[in-house]
Amino acid sequence: MDLSEFEIKKALDQYKARKEYRKDAYLKVKDDPEFQKRNRANSNKHYHANKEAKKEYYEARKEIISLKNRYKYHEKTGKLDIYMLKYKSQYDKLISIGFIVE
């Protein structure tokens, strides 16, 4: 599917206009108490409907999240060299999943 420059520009302009329209519409109703009540109810319903799925998602990725957090801590404190020596297997795993690019 090859698009001409004109078609690409048109699509981008339409996207920007649609985004601006939706933002303006939201800004008009965001302070309306009825809207807030409906929005809170929808959010609450979504939370309760997807609570187990979120928990399963976290449980499945708990190890990777822990590895990333440990790496970020050592990066922030400037101790990456210690991390690379002390946790070599974890460092290699982060490289294999693509979190760290050498």
BELNOR-V76851 format. One record per residue. PHI is phi as a letter, one per 30 degrees, with the letter a starting at -180 (none if undefined). OMEGA is omega as a letter, one per 30 degrees, with the letter a starting at -180 (none if undefined). Layout:
phi omega
PHI OMEGA
PHI OMEGA
//
This chain:
phi omega
none l
c l
c l
d l
e l
d a
d l
d l
d l
d a
d l
d l
d l
d l
d l
d a
d a
d l
d l
d l
d a
d l
d l
d l
d l
d a
d l
d a
c a
d a
c l
d a
e l
d l
d a
d l
d l
d a
d l
d l
d l
d l
d l
d l
d l
d l
e a
d l
d a
c a
d a
d l
d l
d l
d l
d l
e l
d a
d a
d a
c a
e a
d a
d l
d l
d l
d a
d a
d l
d l
d a
d l
d a
d l
d a
d a
d l
i a
c a
d l
d l
d l
e a
d l
d a
d a
b a
e a
d l
d l
d l
d l
d l
d l
d a
d l
d l
j l
d l
c l
c l
c none
//
